[in-house]
Amino acid sequence: MPRKKDKWNDCYQDADIEAATPAMLLQQNSYLLPQSGHALDLACGRAGNAQFLAKKGLSVDAFDLSENVINALTQFAASGINPQVWDSETDPLQKAQYDVIVISYFLQRDLFPAILMALKTGGLLFYQTWSQQSIDMSGPRNPDFRLQQGELLTLCADLRVTLYREEGDLGDIQQGSRNEAWIIAEKI
């Protein structure tokens, strides 16, 4: 079985950093961001979130396991972004380091306590990922990488929820944000 790092290096072999886009959750709710501060784009992929946050005036750490994507991001040399190879299974997060943490389409349940500890008091978590309540085959097939209904609320129980969205198959499934759960929550 290939190593996880090899899998993501292959995925991002030709990472097009300039074409990256931020998570819809972040785009639609950017008015909640502080005007300055320190942010983290965790499991950044092509760093669409990091680029968006930097343009909003935050200094940003962009962490990912893939050396290919971090090298591409380093060569892209976006102002205000500090790219770092980071392994969620071995590399710790520093306590009370971030005003904003953004995570999209990455789920490692046992990492949640460290993520929440990495937020400063008053810091915001923007989290958007796959839900087990899905209407099509998009996203990972393995349910371990998809949230159960309401699970994101449980994982963020110690935070003050500003926004939560999980639509499942209610109403017109051709509209809305299906297959996903979203949360914006503040550390109090």
Secondary structure, DSSP 8 states (H G I E B T S, - for coil): ---HHHHHHHHTTT--GGG----HHHHHTGGGS-SS-EEEEET-TT-HHHHHHHHTT-EEEEEES-HHHHHHHHHHT-TTEEEEE--TTT----TT-EEEEEEES---GGGHHHHHHHEEEEEEEEEEEEBSS-SSS-S-SSGGGSB-TTHHHHHTTTEEEEEEE--TT-S-TTSS-TTEEEEEEEE-
